[in-house]
């Protein structure tokens, strides 16, 4: 980004296009990871079944692994949803505008968290309310 990273301002069309391309690339990468996670889980589940049949092993470990894989996939799906919302805001020309106060989110924040919907100040207030 060519302009000051600290200035609160609307992003230029070029900056928005760069963000859009980055978000689309990240979304594609996440879908690929989800696909690989599911494929790996399916192979692992099949191997767990074979092992269970062989020695009657405890399924607790296999269930724990399944829960962990599901959690990873769930986190990736949530990130994809956030990316989709950011892409909608880009198309609606509202990207970078804080949903709470209406001010502009600093480009440096958007660079770090491209699907941020609140400026840093409003996000901190929200986190205090949520107890995070």
C-alpha positions as CSV (number, residue, x, y, z in Angstrom):
1,X,0.0,0.0,0.0
2,X,1.5,3.3,-1.1
3,X,-0.2,5.7,1.2
4,X,0.5,5.9,5.0
5,X,-0.3,2.7,6.7
6,X,-1.5,4.6,9.8
7,X,-3.9,7.0,8.1
8,X,-7.6,6.3,8.4
9,X,-9.0,6.5,4.9
10,X,-10.9,4.7,2.2
11,X,-8.7,2.3,0.3
12,X,-8.0,3.0,-3.4
13,X,-9.4,0.8,-6.1
14,X,-6.0,-0.7,-6.7
15,X,-5.6,-1.5,-3.0
16,X,-9.1,-3.1,-3.0
17,X,-8.2,-5.2,-6.0
18,X,-5.0,-6.3,-4.3
19,X,-6.9,-7.3,-1.2
20,X,-9.6,-9.1,-3.3
21,X,-7.0,-11.1,-5.1
22,X,-5.3,-12.0,-1.8
23,X,-8.6,-13.0,-0.2
24,X,-9.5,-15.2,-3.2
25,X,-6.1,-16.9,-3.1
26,X,-6.5,-17.5,0.7
27,X,-10.0,-18.9,0.1
28,X,-8.8,-21.3,-2.5
29,X,-5.9,-22.4,-0.3
30,X,-8.3,-23.1,2.6
31,X,-10.6,-25.2,0.4
32,X,-7.6,-27.2,-0.7
33,X,-6.6,-27.7,2.9
34,X,-10.1,-28.8,3.9
35,X,-10.2,-31.2,1.0
36,X,-6.9,-32.7,2.1
37,X,-7.9,-32.8,5.8
38,X,-11.1,-34.7,4.9
39,X,-9.2,-37.1,2.6
40,X,-6.6,-37.7,5.3
41,X,-9.3,-38.3,7.9
42,X,-11.0,-40.8,5.7
43,X,-7.8,-42.7,5.2
44,X,-7.0,-42.6,8.9
45,X,-10.5,-43.7,9.9
46,X,-10.2,-46.7,7.5
47,X,-6.9,-47.6,9.1
48,X,-8.3,-47.2,12.6
49,X,-11.1,-49.6,11.7
50,X,-8.7,-52.2,10.5
51,X,-6.5,-51.8,13.6
52,X,-9.7,-52.1,15.8
53,X,-10.6,-55.3,14.2
54,X,-7.1,-56.7,14.6
55,X,-6.6,-56.0,18.3
56,X,-9.8,-54.5,19.7
57,X,-7.9,-51.3,20.5
58,X,-9.5,-48.4,22.3
59,X,-11.5,-46.1,20.0
60,X,-11.0,-43.1,22.3
61,X,-7.8,-42.1,20.6
62,X,-9.4,-42.4,17.1
63,X,-12.4,-40.3,18.3
64,X,-10.1,-37.7,19.7
65,X,-8.2,-37.4,16.4
66,X,-11.6,-37.2,14.6
67,X,-12.7,-34.4,16.9
68,X,-9.4,-32.5,16.3
69,X,-9.6,-32.8,12.5
70,X,-13.3,-31.6,12.7
71,X,-12.2,-28.6,14.8
72,X,-9.5,-27.7,12.3
73,X,-11.9,-28.0,9.4
74,X,-14.5,-25.9,11.3
75,X,-12.0,-23.1,11.9
76,X,-11.1,-23.1,8.2
77,X,-14.7,-22.9,7.2
78,X,-15.2,-20.0,9.6
79,X,-12.3,-18.2,8.0
80,X,-13.8,-18.9,4.5
81,X,-17.1,-17.3,5.7
82,X,-15.2,-14.3,7.0
83,X,-13.4,-14.0,3.6
84,X,-16.8,-14.2,1.8
85,X,-18.1,-11.4,3.9
86,X,-15.0,-9.3,3.2
87,X,-15.4,-9.9,-0.5
88,X,-19.1,-8.8,-0.3
89,X,-18.0,-5.6,1.5
90,X,-15.4,-5.0,-1.3
91,X,-18.1,-5.3,-4.0
92,X,-20.5,-3.1,-2.0
93,X,-17.7,-0.5,-1.5
94,X,-18.0,-0.8,2.3
95,X,-14.7,-2.7,2.8
96,X,-12.6,-1.0,5.5
97,X,-15.5,0.8,7.1
98,X,-16.0,-0.1,10.8
99,X,-19.4,-1.7,11.4
100,X,-19.6,-0.2,14.8
101,X,-18.5,3.5,14.5
102,X,-18.5,3.9,10.7
103,X,-15.0,5.2,10.7
104,X,-12.3,3.8,8.4
105,X,-10.2,0.9,9.6
106,X,-6.5,1.6,9.3
107,X,-4.9,-0.1,6.3
108,X,-2.3,-1.7,8.6
109,X,-5.0,-3.4,10.5
110,X,-6.7,-4.7,7.3
111,X,-3.3,-5.9,6.1
112,X,-3.0,-7.9,9.3
113,X,-6.6,-9.0,9.5
114,X,-8.1,-8.6,6.0
115,X,-11.6,-9.5,7.1
116,X,-11.7,-7.2,10.1
117,X,-15.1,-5.6,10.5
118,X,-14.3,-3.2,13.3
119,X,-11.5,-0.7,13.9
120,X,-9.1,-1.5,16.6
121,X,-10.8,0.6,19.2
122,X,-14.2,-0.8,18.6
123,X,-12.8,-4.4,18.4
124,X,-11.2,-3.9,21.8
125,X,-14.5,-2.7,23.3
126,X,-16.3,-5.7,21.7
127,X,-13.8,-8.1,23.2
128,X,-14.2,-6.6,26.7
129,X,-18.0,-7.0,26.3
130,X,-17.5,-10.6,25.2
131,X,-15.0,-11.3,27.9
132,X,-12.4,-12.4,25.4
